Amino acid sequence: MKRLNIALLAGGDSSEREIALQSAAQIRQALDAGKYNVMTIDIQGRDWHYTTPEGRSYPFDKNDFSITVESTKTLFDYALILIHGTPGEDGKLQGYLDMMGIPYSSCGMVSSAITFDKIACKRMLAGTGIPMAREMLIRRGDTPDPAAMVARLGLPMFVKPNASGSSFGVTKVKTEAEILPAIEAAFKESNAVLAEEFIDGREMGCGVMIAGGKEYVFPVTEIVSKKEFFDYQAKYTAGFSDEITPAPISEEIRRQLNEMTLKAYKTCNCRGVVRVDFIVRTDGTPYLIEINSIPGMSAGSIVPKQAAYMGMSLGELYDIIIQDTYSKRA
């Protein structure tokens, strides 16, 4: 394969922007400069730009997917998407790239949109046999009834944005009086809110990828939060969580988690590397929480640790992804 010009699409418009920039910086460092000419394109709204090491900024040309720096024009062969949240994880960028005929590293447009929308993802997985928490969806303009929510879901419950990540806007609600403020907090991150029953158990995450005709199911990681739940601080601040890879679980639970992870990946027609999160109930039953179509790749993220345990560097991981998805370009 020729040395590819890769646009590493970073940043984005969500509350996860800073984490996405950290993920992109780590992947940029891991990629082999002998194989790839990588330029990081920071996307924020309509402002797409490349910044040189000297600090000079140049606008990205969305008409032909190129950048011109000091009269030298680079046409990109490939897009490596490292944007958590919108527009990188919800299908918007993928739709643009499909129209431009540019191959890219993540799930396709429809798969991205479905997995990012929590209720749509749960509906997609209904009938697969994968257990999931009971839920209620609240849309803008609805009049939520806290008493009815407690009657259906019990307490405590989780109230979360229907389309968001990194636990922004998520509240573990313990009393009926906390429900409406929690809904308002979640609406700051999404146009719909999901209330789910609390599943008492241990949190697990499992990376997965199908590429080159081979299935890669990564080791399961147990996430032990030192906060009320695995919130933003626990995810990204050292000392607030322990992430144990491989998880200290029975072989039977590990097998179930691996099978459910692969089933969810295939059912949602995912592509590239994905992380599927679960709560393993105290009786040993795994409940799927969500699918992360562009999982974190910063120094503290779970998938890089899982890959390292498998003996795979991030550079090798993305070599596999790039070779597989570039070969399938239109």
Beta strands, then each sheet from edge to edge (+ up, - down):
strand 1: 4-11
strand 2: 36-44
strand 3: 47-51
strand 4: 57-61
strand 5: 66-69
strand 6: 72-75
strand 7: 78-81
strand 8: 135-139
strand 9: 157-161
strand 10: 171-173
strand 11: 192-197
strand 12: 201-211
strand 13: 214-225
strand 14: 241-244
strand 15: 274-281
strand 16: 286-292
sheet 1: 6+ 5- 4+ 3- 2+ 1+ 7+
sheet 2: 8+ 11- 9+ 10-
sheet 3: 14+ 13- 12+ 15- 16+
end
